[in-house]
């Protein structure tokens, strides 16, 4: 429960920061996060394929 409260507080801080940031900065950071998540997903998928084929 404490984790949920902390996550909601952090979300509020981040959304408040984005609301005051210029659109270019917001779009740039969103693109960086999207690339980061895509790379993470690709690495996880490749790791699962290697792990599954080894068994």
Backbone torsions as a table, in degrees:
resi	resn	phi	psi	omega
1	UNK	NA	-40.3	179.1
2	UNK	-64.6	-36.6	177.3
3	UNK	-61.3	-42.1	-180.0
4	UNK	-63.2	-42.7	178.7
5	UNK	-63.6	-43.7	179.3
6	UNK	-64.8	-39.6	179.3
7	UNK	-64.9	-41.5	178.6
8	UNK	-66.4	-37.8	177.0
9	UNK	-65.5	-42.5	178.2
10	UNK	-63.3	-41.2	177.5
11	UNK	-60.6	-41.6	177.7
12	UNK	-62.8	-40.5	178.5
13	UNK	-65.6	-44.3	-178.9
14	UNK	-65.3	-44.9	179.9
15	UNK	-65.3	-35.5	177.1
16	UNK	-65.9	-37.7	178.4
17	UNK	-67.9	-42.5	-179.6
18	UNK	-65.1	-34.1	-179.3
19	UNK	-64.6	-27.4	-178.3
20	UNK	-99.6	-6.5	-179.5
21	UNK	-84.2	149.5	175.4
22	UNK	-62.5	155.5	-176.7
23	UNK	-61.6	-37.6	179.2
24	UNK	-62.3	-42.3	179.7
25	UNK	-66.0	-43.9	179.6
26	UNK	-62.0	-45.3	179.8
27	UNK	-65.1	-39.2	178.3
28	UNK	-64.1	-45.3	178.5
29	UNK	-66.3	-37.2	177.2
30	UNK	-63.7	-39.2	178.6
31	UNK	-66.3	-41.3	178.6
32	UNK	-62.5	-44.1	179.7
33	UNK	-65.2	-40.2	179.5
34	UNK	-63.4	-41.6	177.9
35	UNK	-65.5	-42.4	178.9
36	UNK	-59.7	-45.4	179.2
37	UNK	-66.3	-37.1	178.5
38	UNK	-65.4	-42.8	178.3
39	UNK	-64.1	-42.1	178.6
40	UNK	-61.8	-45.6	-179.7
41	UNK	-63.2	-40.3	179.3
42	UNK	-65.2	-43.3	178.6
43	UNK	-63.5	-40.8	178.6
44	UNK	-65.1	-41.2	-180.0
45	UNK	-64.9	-43.3	179.3
46	UNK	-66.3	-37.1	179.2
47	UNK	-66.9	-37.4	178.7
48	UNK	-68.7	-38.4	178.8
49	UNK	-64.1	-42.6	178.9
50	UNK	-64.8	-41.4	-179.1
51	UNK	-68.1	-40.1	-178.8
52	UNK	-69.7	-41.3	-177.9
53	UNK	-71.2	-22.8	-179.9
54	UNK	-75.2	-25.1	-178.0
55	UNK	-80.4	NA	NA
